[in-house]
Amino acid sequence: MPAHEPRSGSGAQSTAGTRYQGSRAGAYFSPRTWLLPLLVLLILGGAGSALYIGGLGSPESNLNHLPVAVVNRDQGADTPTGQENFGEDLTSTMETDFSKTDKIELRPLSWDDAQHQLRTGQVFAAVVVEEDFSESAVSLVSSSLTDGDASRPQITLYTNPLASPLASELAADAVEPALKQASTSLGEQLDETARQAQGEATERQDAELTEAGVPAQVQEQLAPKITGTSAEALRDPIQVTETAFQKPPDGAALGMGAFFYSVLLMVVGLSGSVTLHFLVDSRVGVLPVELGPRYVLGPKLLPARWVDFLLKWGIAVVAGLPTAGLMMWVANAVGMPIPHGGWFFFSTWLSIVTVSAVTFALITIFGSAGMVLSLIYVVFMGLPAATGVVPLETLPGFFSFIARGEPLYQMTIANKAILYYDAEASAGLQAGLIGMGVIILIAVVLALLFSVLYDRVRGIREAAADVEKAAARVR
């Protein structure tokens, strides 16, 4: 006889004999029927709003040591008073100013080191003082007294949208006022130098023209003057060019594709685990499940809790292999670029395994309440801490504290390193894979420990309803 079919004979009579005989309306409207679901919805709604909206709502007001590189490539220039390096002065002033605040962590780096940290997502922007910065500044002074052409001192502000589009924008917004102030300060210095040069040139020219017998009125007309255009350039000499260091490739969702894919893995792992939980428990006779009109409950095998956990998780581990392959194939088919396919397959599979281990562990330890806790821990706490939309440096401190223990955080940094940073270990691949491994280990150990403890204290579980006690509670 199929396991899902109702048994005949005494089993059927026993089932019929356990029907509730009291008032159905009283049971339906009893607080025990509707109060707990109401509380669950309130908990989920309140916790979700507090964690998700509270975490991501004000990134600009939670800036904390957002890493930005500053590079001085200026080669300096010879001036009448000696060698000048305006780029060094500028970067030193920026370092001093930003050291007074915790919002930006300004990292003085060489150009090679800055490029490496940009490529691996370790900084969200880079301020680069170009090689001819001082030379252009000096030529700007000399050209202000002549008709000669001169270029303005150049600074390039590189953003890093692959690391985080929002964080890159916040970093640029944070350093732009400092660059504006630097331009004003340099402008005052250059303007003073130009005025001094104008006075000296006027004195020399007047002496020469006086000796030549040129009238004073003509001398005044011939005197070197700083024109309006030159004066404007001197007041605001620095030209800042903002550009992306690496533009996100097509199909990368403007740099957030790795995060979106990780969220998809989280949803598949969580919903798949909950589905497996019901299907396996139905098959081994722990809890019934309805499939359309069918009421399915297998033979009461009464597995130990640790056996039940390993059975469910083992199915998820094996089923995760073809699932990972299918997800990769579909993602690539719809336009998502996938370099390093081997690493990405492993990371995809490990992500599903990690979420399923956590979900099954919480269900094993807390029973049905574990599904609610999984939503709070994996989803509501995981989404803000994942660094997919905003980095940890722009979140309240609570999320920085919990991030390393969140599956979605480890999944995102590993997938981002594979997709955007050439699978470099230092870009998050190593940390992400190790982090997922540690989370799996903790979840499995706790689930097995509590399973054995529960079975020793309460005995092997059996799905047998005490109808009389239930009816008494309803009344």
KOLLO-853548 format. One line per 10 residues: their letters; for each residue x, y, z of C-alpha. Coordinates in nm, 4 decimals, m for minus. Example, Ala and Ser with C-alpha at 12.3 -4.5 7.8 and 13.67 -1.06 7.14 Angstrom:
BEGIN
AS = 1.2300 m0.4500 0.7800 ~ 1.3670 m0.1060 0.7140
***
This chain:
BEGIN
MPAHEPRSGS = 0.0000 0.0000 0.0000 ~ 0.1461 0.3459 m0.0883 ~ 0.2755 0.5372 0.2086 ~ 0.0594 0.8361 0.1365 ~ m0.2699 0.6510 0.1306 ~ m0.4795 0.6388 0.4510 ~ m0.4497 0.3115 0.6326 ~ m0.7586 0.0942 0.6777 ~ m0.8834 m0.0947 0.9797 ~ m0.7948 0.0148 1.3275
GAQSTAGTRY = m0.5720 0.2953 1.1988 ~ m0.8632 0.4534 1.0121 ~ m1.0932 0.4079 1.3116 ~ m0.8315 0.5674 1.5356 ~ m0.8048 0.8629 1.3032 ~ m1.1817 0.9028 1.2915 ~ m1.2031 0.8689 1.6667 ~ m0.9682 1.1615 1.7202 ~ m1.1852 1.4155 1.5403 ~ m1.2587 1.7293 1.7398
QGSRAGAYFS = m1.6058 1.7114 1.8889 ~ m1.6427 2.0633 2.0315 ~ m1.7651 2.3888 1.8806 ~ m1.5868 2.4625 1.5530 ~ m1.6682 2.8342 1.5730 ~ m1.5174 2.8475 1.9201 ~ m1.2016 2.6791 1.7936 ~ m1.1732 2.9061 1.4918 ~ m1.2175 3.2266 1.6918 ~ m1.0129 3.1170 1.9894
PRTWLLPLLV = m0.7146 3.3473 2.0625 ~ m0.4961 3.0387 2.0335 ~ m0.5927 3.0214 1.6671 ~ m0.5248 3.3792 1.5582 ~ m0.3023 3.5355 1.8237 ~ 0.0205 3.3538 1.7416 ~ m0.0010 3.4203 1.3629 ~ m0.0661 3.7856 1.4421 ~ 0.2410 3.8000 1.6657 ~ 0.4531 3.6326 1.3976
LLILGGAGSA = 0.3506 3.8924 1.1397 ~ 0.4166 4.1743 1.3857 ~ 0.7606 4.0362 1.4675 ~ 0.8535 3.9921 1.1024 ~ 0.7200 4.3343 1.0025 ~ 0.8817 4.5162 1.2916 ~ 1.2148 4.3337 1.2740 ~ 1.2316 4.3650 0.8965 ~ 1.1626 4.7366 0.9003 ~ 1.4045 4.8067 1.1860
LYIGGLGSPE = 1.6888 4.6035 1.0380 ~ 1.6498 4.6679 0.6667 ~ 1.5297 5.0279 0.6614 ~ 1.7288 5.1198 0.9714 ~ 2.0447 4.9714 0.8245 ~ 2.0265 5.1148 0.4740 ~ 1.8264 5.4324 0.5302 ~ 2.1052 5.6871 0.5973 ~ 2.4413 5.5747 0.4580 ~ 2.5739 5.9300 0.4272
SNLNHLPVAV = 2.5249 5.9923 0.8003 ~ 2.6968 5.6663 0.8995 ~ 3.0247 5.7143 0.7124 ~ 3.3005 5.5546 0.9157 ~ 3.6543 5.5247 0.7769 ~ 3.5448 5.4942 0.4146 ~ 3.8743 5.4095 0.2387 ~ 3.9945 5.6552 m0.0270 ~ 4.3431 5.6545 m0.1818 ~ 4.5443 5.9712 m0.2430
VNRDQGADTP = 4.8374 5.9619 m0.4833 ~ 5.0933 6.2354 m0.5439 ~ 5.2568 6.1808 m0.8834 ~ 5.3716 6.5437 m0.9058 ~ 5.7314 6.5772 m1.0240 ~ 5.7671 6.9317 m0.8925 ~ 5.8896 7.2427 m1.0756 ~ 6.1707 7.4988 m1.0552 ~ 6.0700 7.8471 m0.9426 ~ 6.2711 8.1635 m0.8704
TGQENFGEDL = 6.2583 8.0721 m0.5017 ~ 6.3645 7.7105 m0.5524 ~ 6.2062 7.3710 m0.6129 ~ 5.8323 7.3545 m0.5494 ~ 5.6046 7.0510 m0.5194 ~ 5.2511 7.1788 m0.4877 ~ 5.1126 6.8250 m0.5119 ~ 5.2975 6.7213 m0.1977 ~ 5.1657 7.0261 m0.0131 ~ 4.8119 6.9485 m0.1278
TSTMETDFSK = 4.8141 6.5812 m0.0280 ~ 4.9739 6.6598 0.3083 ~ 4.7031 6.9135 0.3815 ~ 4.4322 6.6631 0.2861 ~ 4.5837 6.3985 0.5123 ~ 4.5917 6.6419 0.8037 ~ 4.2349 6.7569 0.7483 ~ 4.0850 6.4100 0.7046 ~ 4.2722 6.2769 1.0090 ~ 4.0492 6.5037 1.2190
TDKIELRPLS = 3.7359 6.3120 1.1161 ~ 3.6388 5.9452 1.1199 ~ 3.4335 5.9627 0.8021 ~ 3.7098 5.9111 0.5455 ~ 4.0178 5.6938 0.5772 ~ 4.2634 5.8665 0.3426 ~ 4.5369 5.6265 0.2315 ~ 4.8569 5.7818 0.0883 ~ 4.9672 5.5296 m0.1745 ~ 5.1886 5.4978 m0.4749
WDDAQHQLRT = 5.0127 5.4894 m0.8093 ~ 5.0802 5.1161 m0.8481 ~ 4.9414 5.0377 m0.5029 ~ 4.6394 5.2597 m0.5625 ~ 4.5607 5.0801 m0.8885 ~ 4.5859 4.7436 m0.7136 ~ 4.3492 4.8515 m0.4359 ~ 4.1072 4.9949 m0.6915 ~ 4.1168 4.6707 m0.8919 ~ 4.0508 4.4595 m0.5814
GQVFAAVVVE = 3.7810 4.6814 m0.4329 ~ 3.9825 4.7842 m0.1273 ~ 3.9229 5.1571 m0.1871 ~ 3.6149 5.3272 m0.3258 ~ 3.7894 5.6255 m0.4871 ~ 4.1370 5.7614 m0.5556 ~ 4.2578 6.1216 m0.5747 ~ 4.5528 6.1358 m0.8135 ~ 4.7678 6.4495 m0.8469 ~ 4.9117 6.4321 m1.1980
EDFSESAVSL = 5.2841 6.4463 m1.2778 ~ 5.2890 6.7997 m1.4217 ~ 5.0803 6.9527 m1.1436 ~ 5.3487 7.1935 m1.0140 ~ 5.4781 7.2706 m1.3610 ~ 5.1289 7.3662 m1.4762 ~ 5.0778 7.5814 m1.1672 ~ 5.4034 7.7692 m1.2289 ~ 5.3251 7.8155 m1.5968 ~ 4.9826 7.9482 m1.5003
VSSSLTDGDA = 5.1550 8.2314 m1.3101 ~ 5.3912 8.3207 m1.5923 ~ 5.1196 8.3027 m1.8579 ~ 4.8995 8.5398 m1.6582 ~ 5.1447 8.8239 m1.7418 ~ 5.1826 8.7296 m2.1063 ~ 4.9693 8.6127 m2.3934 ~ 5.1052 8.2589 m2.3643 ~ 4.8829 7.9532 m2.3247 ~ 4.8969 7.7450 m2.0081
SRPQITLYTN = 4.7132 7.4396 m1.8829 ~ 4.5578 7.4263 m1.5385 ~ 4.6989 7.1863 m1.2762 ~ 4.5218 6.8515 m1.3112 ~ 4.3784 6.6168 m1.0480 ~ 4.1981 6.2995 m1.1486 ~ 3.9327 6.1629 m0.9151 ~ 3.8864 5.7952 m0.9902 ~ 3.5633 5.6368 m0.8690 ~ 3.5206 5.2618 m0.8249
PLASPLASEL = 3.1637 5.1579 m0.9139 ~ 3.2577 4.7885 m0.9258 ~ 3.3338 4.8010 m0.5529 ~ 3.0044 4.9804 m0.4786 ~ 2.8300 5.2415 m0.6938 ~ 2.6806 5.4161 m0.3917 ~ 2.9981 5.4080 m0.1803 ~ 3.1983 5.5335 m0.4764 ~ 2.9613 5.8279 m0.5120 ~ 2.9716 5.8983 m0.1383
AADAVEPALK = 3.3519 5.8915 m0.1419 ~ 3.3636 6.1351 m0.4335 ~ 3.1155 6.3654 m0.2607 ~ 3.3251 6.3557 0.0571 ~ 3.6562 6.4543 m0.1078 ~ 3.5228 6.7123 m0.3523 ~ 3.4922 6.9886 m0.0860 ~ 3.8523 6.9199 0.0163 ~ 3.9658 6.9502 m0.3441 ~ 3.7703 7.2723 m0.3813
QASTSLGEQL = 3.9375 7.4104 m0.0700 ~ 4.2754 7.2980 m0.2009 ~ 4.2112 7.4818 m0.5274 ~ 4.1185 7.7974 m0.3365 ~ 4.4297 7.7766 m0.1181 ~ 4.6586 7.7141 m0.4138 ~ 4.4839 7.9957 m0.5999 ~ 4.5600 8.2405 m0.3212 ~ 4.9237 8.1361 m0.3278 ~ 4.9501 8.1627 m0.7058
DETARQAQGE = 4.7656 8.4948 m0.7136 ~ 5.0062 8.6408 m0.4582 ~ 5.3004 8.5101 m0.6577 ~ 5.1550 8.6546 m0.9766 ~ 5.1023 8.9945 m0.8120 ~ 5.4610 8.9971 m0.6917 ~ 5.5831 8.8970 m1.0362 ~ 5.3671 9.1698 m1.1883 ~ 5.5164 9.4304 m0.9551 ~ 5.8735 9.3214 m1.0272
ATERQDAELT = 5.8128 9.3141 m1.4011 ~ 5.6529 9.6591 m1.3874 ~ 5.9509 9.8009 m1.1980 ~ 6.1992 9.6586 m1.4471 ~ 5.9969 9.7764 m1.7445 ~ 5.9481 10.1261 m1.5973 ~ 6.3192 10.1602 m1.5385 ~ 6.3967 10.0585 m1.8961 ~ 6.1266 10.2803 m2.0479 ~ 6.2234 10.5769 m1.8313
EAGVPAQVQE = 6.5813 10.5417 m1.9420 ~ 6.4554 10.5334 m2.3013 ~ 6.2551 10.8521 m2.2430 ~ 5.9062 10.6975 m2.2729 ~ 5.6370 10.9127 m2.1097 ~ 5.4834 10.7881 m1.7833 ~ 5.1363 10.7687 m1.9408 ~ 5.2650 10.5314 m2.2062 ~ 5.4567 10.3334 m1.9464 ~ 5.1331 10.2759 m1.7573
QLAPKITGTS = 4.9637 10.1492 m2.0704 ~ 5.2514 9.9116 m2.1436 ~ 5.2771 9.7797 m1.7872 ~ 5.2169 9.4033 m1.7469 ~ 4.8627 9.3331 m1.6335 ~ 4.6761 9.0267 m1.5158 ~ 4.3656 9.0001 m1.7314 ~ 4.0243 8.8993 m1.6050 ~ 4.0510 8.5526 m1.7560 ~ 4.3931 8.4957 m1.6029
AEALRDPIQV = 4.2766 8.6259 m1.2660 ~ 3.9838 8.3841 m1.2702 ~ 4.2127 8.0927 m1.3536 ~ 4.4485 8.1929 m1.0734 ~ 4.1678 8.2102 m0.8176 ~ 4.0488 7.8561 m0.8992 ~ 4.3464 7.6907 m1.0704 ~ 4.2887 7.3161 m1.0160 ~ 4.0919 7.1227 m1.2749 ~ 3.9380 6.8059 m1.1277
TETAFQKPPD = 3.8382 6.5315 m1.3711 ~ 3.6132 6.2608 m1.2320 ~ 3.6112 5.9260 m1.4094 ~ 3.5429 5.5615 m1.3312 ~ 3.8579 5.3553 m1.2833 ~ 3.6856 5.0505 m1.4300 ~ 3.3431 5.0663 m1.5863 ~ 3.1130 4.7742 m1.5013 ~ 3.0832 4.5323 m1.7934 ~ 2.7555 4.4782 m1.9738
GAALGMGAFF = 2.5312 4.2480 m1.7742 ~ 2.6887 4.3440 m1.4395 ~ 2.3884 4.5531 m1.3234 ~ 2.6065 4.8646 m1.2873 ~ 2.8364 4.6764 m1.0519 ~ 2.5675 4.5175 m0.8348 ~ 2.5242 4.1965 m1.0333 ~ 2.7283 3.9896 m0.7853 ~ 2.5047 4.1075 m0.5019 ~ 2.1838 4.0375 m0.6932
YSVLLMVVGL = 2.3086 3.6890 m0.7798 ~ 2.3996 3.6265 m0.4145 ~ 2.0519 3.7366 m0.3063 ~ 1.9077 3.4906 m0.5572 ~ 2.1244 3.2154 m0.4067 ~ 2.0008 3.3116 m0.0609 ~ 1.6362 3.2891 m0.1731 ~ 1.6921 2.9534 m0.3438 ~ 1.8799 2.8153 m0.0442 ~ 1.6269 2.9365 0.2126
SGSVTLHFLV = 1.3048 2.8516 0.0278 ~ 1.4489 2.5262 m0.0971 ~ 1.5481 2.4258 0.2557 ~ 1.2015 2.5021 0.3949 ~ 1.0458 2.2973 0.1140 ~ 1.2846 2.0095 0.1775 ~ 1.2033 2.0261 0.5475 ~ 0.8327 1.9653 0.4863 ~ 0.8814 1.7030 0.2136 ~ 1.1346 1.4962 0.4089
DSRVGVLPVE = 0.9374 1.5148 0.7333 ~ 0.6300 1.4000 0.5435 ~ 0.8195 1.1110 0.3898 ~ 0.9525 0.9821 0.7240 ~ 0.6183 1.0251 0.8986 ~ 0.7036 1.3210 1.1221 ~ 0.4574 1.5759 0.9819 ~ 0.1964 1.5523 0.7051 ~ 0.2070 1.7702 0.3968 ~ m0.0645 1.8505 0.1453
LGPRYVLGPK = 0.0117 1.8361 m0.2262 ~ m0.2999 1.9750 m0.3887 ~ m0.5826 1.7416 m0.2858 ~ m0.3401 1.4787 m0.1536 ~ m0.2692 1.4431 0.2180 ~ 0.0738 1.2799 0.2325 ~ 0.2198 1.1193 0.5431 ~ 0.4696 0.8399 0.5097 ~ 0.5382 0.5556 0.7516 ~ 0.6395 0.6659 1.0999
LLPARWVDFL = 1.0108 0.5914 1.0760 ~ 1.0718 0.8051 1.3854 ~ 1.4259 0.9132 1.2888 ~ 1.6514 1.0638 1.5510 ~ 1.6729 1.4391 1.5187 ~ 2.0384 1.4277 1.4118 ~ 1.9529 1.1718 1.1439 ~ 1.6679 1.3920 1.0212 ~ 1.8998 1.6953 1.0048 ~ 2.1744 1.5115 0.8157
LKWGIAVVAG = 1.9201 1.3598 0.5761 ~ 1.7741 1.6993 0.4867 ~ 2.1062 1.8768 0.4627 ~ 2.2625 1.5896 0.2700 ~ 1.9878 1.6145 0.0087 ~ 2.0516 1.9898 m0.0151 ~ 2.4271 1.9353 m0.0552 ~ 2.3769 1.6880 m0.3415 ~ 2.0887 1.8746 m0.5043 ~ 2.2907 2.1949 m0.4853
LPTAGLMMWV = 2.5337 2.0644 m0.7492 ~ 2.2937 2.0505 m1.0467 ~ 2.1123 2.3567 m0.9114 ~ 2.4359 2.5569 m0.9160 ~ 2.5103 2.4454 m1.2708 ~ 2.1617 2.5333 m1.3916 ~ 2.1682 2.8767 m1.2260 ~ 2.5054 2.9568 m1.3816 ~ 2.3908 2.8462 m1.7255 ~ 2.0713 3.0525 m1.7089
ANAVGMPIPH = 2.2547 3.3586 m1.5728 ~ 2.5064 3.3411 m1.8530 ~ 2.2329 3.2828 m2.1116 ~ 2.0563 3.6062 m2.0111 ~ 2.3743 3.8113 m2.0423 ~ 2.5637 3.7899 m1.7148 ~ 2.9401 3.7628 m1.7806 ~ 3.0929 3.4759 m1.5838 ~ 3.4736 3.4545 m1.5791 ~ 3.6485 3.1781 m1.3842
GGWFFFSTWL = 3.3604 2.9350 m1.4262 ~ 3.5125 2.6703 m1.1987 ~ 3.5497 2.9056 m0.9043 ~ 3.2067 3.0527 m0.9675 ~ 3.0427 2.7097 m0.9754 ~ 3.2072 2.6193 m0.6452 ~ 3.1061 2.9492 m0.4854 ~ 2.7479 2.9126 m0.6121 ~ 2.7188 2.5598 m0.4759 ~ 2.8832 2.6512 m0.1439
SIVTVSAVTF = 2.6446 2.9446 m0.1048 ~ 2.3403 2.7163 m0.1349 ~ 2.4968 2.4678 0.1049 ~ 2.5723 2.7419 0.3586 ~ 2.2200 2.8854 0.3622 ~ 2.0664 2.5374 0.3842 ~ 2.2952 2.4419 0.6755 ~ 2.1933 2.7532 0.8694 ~ 1.8225 2.7090 0.7916 ~ 1.8123 2.3402 0.8834
ALITIFGSAG = 2.0153 2.4073 1.1993 ~ 1.7704 2.6745 1.3182 ~ 1.4713 2.4497 1.2403 ~ 1.6387 2.1583 1.4203 ~ 1.7142 2.3654 1.7302 ~ 1.3978 2.5782 1.7485 ~ 1.1443 2.3662 1.5593 ~ 0.8944 2.5497 1.3415 ~ 1.0034 2.8809 1.4965 ~ 1.3349 2.8227 1.3235
MVLSLIYVVF = 1.1765 2.9201 0.9920 ~ 1.0889 3.2629 1.1319 ~ 1.4345 3.2970 1.2834 ~ 1.5862 3.2025 0.9467 ~ 1.4017 3.4924 0.7829 ~ 1.5246 3.7340 1.0491 ~ 1.8848 3.6103 1.0571 ~ 1.9496 3.5189 0.6941 ~ 1.7329 3.7811 0.5210 ~ 1.6563 4.0806 0.7420
MGLPAATGVV = 1.9960 4.0910 0.9114 ~ 2.1834 3.9640 0.6084 ~ 2.0648 4.2070 0.3410 ~ 2.1937 4.5291 0.5026 ~ 2.5202 4.3638 0.6079 ~ 2.5889 4.2092 0.2663 ~ 2.7817 4.5139 0.1299 ~ 2.5937 4.4735 m0.1953 ~ 2.4182 4.8101 m0.1938 ~ 2.6281 4.9962 0.0620
PLETLPGFFS = 2.9568 4.8901 0.2251 ~ 3.0042 4.8286 0.5942 ~ 3.1737 5.1673 0.6285 ~ 2.8384 5.3372 0.5637 ~ 2.6263 5.1234 0.7992 ~ 2.5475 5.1510 1.1706 ~ 2.8069 4.9732 1.3833 ~ 2.5716 4.6839 1.4620 ~ 2.5905 4.5589 1.1036 ~ 2.9691 4.5818 1.0932
FIARGEPLYQ = 2.9679 4.3651 1.4055 ~ 2.7398 4.0920 1.2671 ~ 2.8505 4.0967 0.9021 ~ 3.1169 3.8252 0.9256 ~ 2.8604 3.5869 1.0676 ~ 2.6083 3.6501 0.7907 ~ 2.5988 3.3999 0.5032 ~ 2.4980 3.6673 0.2510 ~ 2.8014 3.8831 0.3345 ~ 3.0438 3.5954 0.2760
MTIANKAILY = 2.8581 3.4934 m0.0409 ~ 2.8652 3.8451 m0.1837 ~ 3.2348 3.9168 m0.1285 ~ 3.3321 3.5783 m0.2747 ~ 3.1107 3.6159 m0.5831 ~ 3.2195 3.9763 m0.6343 ~ 3.5860 3.8763 m0.6275 ~ 3.5256 3.6087 m0.8913 ~ 3.3101 3.8203 m1.1225 ~ 3.4915 4.1544 m1.1027
YDAEASAGLQ = 3.8373 4.1099 m0.9476 ~ 3.9857 3.8210 m1.1461 ~ 3.9229 3.5769 m0.8598 ~ 4.2010 3.7314 m0.6514 ~ 4.2223 3.5853 m0.3035 ~ 4.2905 3.9259 m0.1455 ~ 3.9812 4.0764 m0.3124 ~ 3.7461 3.8733 m0.0934 ~ 3.7491 3.5267 m0.2509 ~ 3.9568 3.3646 0.0215
AGLIGMGVII = 3.7763 3.5418 0.3044 ~ 3.4337 3.4613 0.1592 ~ 3.4988 3.0901 0.1052 ~ 3.6576 3.0474 0.4473 ~ 3.3744 3.2462 0.6058 ~ 3.1105 3.0200 0.4493 ~ 3.3033 2.7149 0.5650 ~ 3.3137 2.8428 0.9231 ~ 2.9401 2.9195 0.9210 ~ 2.8656 2.5686 0.7914
LIAVVLALLF = 3.0840 2.4125 1.0609 ~ 2.9168 2.6087 1.3416 ~ 2.5657 2.5373 1.2113 ~ 2.6242 2.1623 1.1719 ~ 2.7941 2.1238 1.5111 ~ 2.5176 2.3122 1.6933 ~ 2.2429 2.1227 1.5104 ~ 2.3953 1.7839 1.5938 ~ 2.4671 1.8834 1.9531 ~ 2.1118 2.0010 2.0221
SVLYDRVRGI = 1.9652 1.7051 1.8318 ~ 2.1393 1.4514 2.0523 ~ 2.0551 1.6525 2.3640 ~ 1.6853 1.6779 2.2737 ~ 1.6569 1.3082 2.1949 ~ 1.8172 1.2113 2.5252 ~ 1.6012 1.4472 2.7286 ~ 1.2675 1.4129 2.5474 ~ 1.3105 1.0834 2.3657 ~ 1.2703 1.0107 1.9960
REAAADVEKA = 0.9916 1.2313 1.8679 ~ 0.6632 1.0937 1.7433 ~ 0.3883 1.2944 1.5729 ~ 0.0990 1.1893 1.7967 ~ m0.1607 1.4547 1.8778 ~ m0.3159 1.4575 2.2221 ~ m0.6650 1.5501 2.1087 ~ m0.8246 1.5595 2.4499 ~ m0.5696 1.8069 2.5863 ~ m0.5976 2.0144 2.2707
AARVR = m0.9747 2.0245 2.3020 ~ m0.9486 2.1277 2.6647 ~ m0.7168 2.4132 2.5725 ~ m0.9568 2.5321 2.3030 ~ m1.2495 2.5333 2.5457
***
